[in-house]
Amino acid sequence: MLVRVFVLCLEAASALRAVRWVAPQHVCAPQSRRPHPSMCIPDEPMVYAIPDEPMVFALPDDPSGDAPPAPGDPELVWLRPEARDDEARSLGESIGRGDVVLRVPNVADSSELGELLQAGLDACDQNAAPKSKNRFSVSDPVAFGHDVVLRCEEILLRILDWIDDAEPSVYEALFKPSAEWASRQPLTAQGLPRTVSPSLSLDETCPSLRELYMAGELEWSEGEPAINVYTADGRFGAHKDHMALTVLIPLSSPADFTGGGTGFWAKGQGGIPGFEIIDENKGAAIPDGPPEKVLRPSLGTALVFGGDLVHAGMPVESGVRSVFVASFSTRTAASPEDRVHGLQFDPSASALRQY
């Protein structure tokens, strides 16, 4: 009996030695693009690399066999109705100018959003001093586990794919490297124009939002992607995101809270002269007058808008309001190192840091 066990062990060891690791195929971007080492574009998302498998750990199949949600036709919420009649301007350009907000239904189902809501509430419980506004970076491993990171990536890629397929003018106007790229970007938080553009060769290797994401060629707003949790009196003051695009997905239903929602101020409205709002600290700007629109999307509906649009998390009167938010632009050589990690953990970030 012992001899047979020994033989079986030898056979198993021999089989393991015969297993050969094969590196995933990549398309490498030009090394001259920027001073730091070149990035390679994998064929799948970037969170966790596994040979011969997708670059994320696949979530278990839904036992119900239901297909993942498919985003539907958007509702266009125009903040400046006169801009709607400008046929010479693409939808991507209108988003960049802050003229319109997209309301995109069915980007996630209630079970997916419920998982993320519970994760946000659990992160609040871990925090020594939870507040009425709690904001946690999804990439923080102390706040969230791998399953939350993967779920956020799945939903984010779902809406990036929808934008690429349904509204390609968003990439063309706001992300595609070109001689006009800098002029189409929002001003910085200091009110200054962008002076460094991405390499024109990036359009050859990353001609879509999905490919920019997978190649690590996006710059993110500080601490994002993030999950925000608001309780009574919780709010996020009026500000601009200063990035090309923002995706905001409610994790709680409007029935779960009173007040709240996202308020939007139209260009030149509420005492804000055009786009010239200086906002070194998010939430510091206080417009005169109420917002033009306050949107409280139904569960599963995302808001998509440009980074030059003044908006605010309106005060919650009671209950719990939570959102997943990600603001991003095309990465350049001037992108700060702490803004290019996205859903990958930034070791320089402190655990459970609230942004």
Buried (B, 14 or more C-beta within 10 A) or exposed (E): EEEEEEEEEEEEEEEEEEEEEEEBEEEEBEEEBBEEEEBBBBEBBBBBBEEEEBBBEEEEEEEEEEEEBEBBEBEBBBBBEEBBEEEEBBBBBBBBBBBBBBBBBBBBBEEBBBBBBEBBBEBBEEBEEBBEBBBBBBBBEBBBEEEBBBBBBBBBBBBBBBBBEBBBBBBBBBBBBBEEBBEBBBBBBEBEEBEEBBBEEBBEBBBBBBBBBBBBBBBBBBBBBBBBBBBBEBBBBBBBBBBBBBBBBBBBBBEBBEBBBBBBBBBEBBEBEEBEBBBEEBBEBEBEEEBBBBBBBEBBBBBBBBBBBBBBBBBBEEBBBBBBBBBBBBBBEEBEEEBBBBBEBBEEBEEBBBE
